[in-house]
């Protein structure tokens, strides 16, 4: 059989037997990309968790939180590269103190941690997530049970210790994730650390963009979305663009509720 191009038959963009194949080349390449990404992320994560379990105990107790944050930073840089997440910044992430940010997706952690080692505060439910729960614990995440006031009080102490040690601690004070159309009101409880320590506090705004598809439905993780199908869909996205904007850190004044309102307004104002 003559080659299609020689015979004057236009290239259909499909691969395989020309006598009826219906698999687009772009579909095959996208499928391969998604499978490769899934395998790479799982394999590297398992290797990284083994490395974490072996090396962290050798650090002095006072240095373990920094070591865990640095470990998560390395994992996040790899994950963003493999998943095709292009991270751009406006302003600079502070090297220490408290950073408050809007919350859109579990990707927020990888994006922010890829910029600089940092310690995250997350709801306790995250600790039970498949794979991500292990990664979060290994990365030094501070977990809070929002249903129990005593838990929140203990978390404030842990946040203060982390800040006092020179770490930058990231809070998502909305208390949940959203579709990104607006910034939800901030809960003020965990901002007590900033009130007591009078440490520098900066605001951050994170946003995502896709060439094709809906950011609200395919990148943002909110409402009653299910983790595994949502993550699998992301593996097949060619590129995800993330933009992180940072304000200049400043020492807060006033009570925690006043600080929460001011930081909320600042996050809204720095979104692009």
Secondary structure, 3 states (H helix, E strand, C coil): CCCHHHHCCCCCCEECCCCCCCEEHHHHHHHHHHHHHHHHHHHHHHHHHHHHHHHHHHCCHHHHHHHHHHHHHHHHHHHHHHCCEEEEEECCCCCCEEEEECCCCCHHHHHHHHHCCCEEEEEHHHHHCCCHHHHHHHCCCEEECCCCHHHHHHHHHHHHHHHHCCCEEEECCCCCCCCCCCCCCCCCHHHHHHHHHCCEEEEEEEEEECCCCCHHHHCCCCCCCCHHHHHHHHHCCCCEEEEEEECCCEECCCCHHHHHHHHHHHHHHHCC
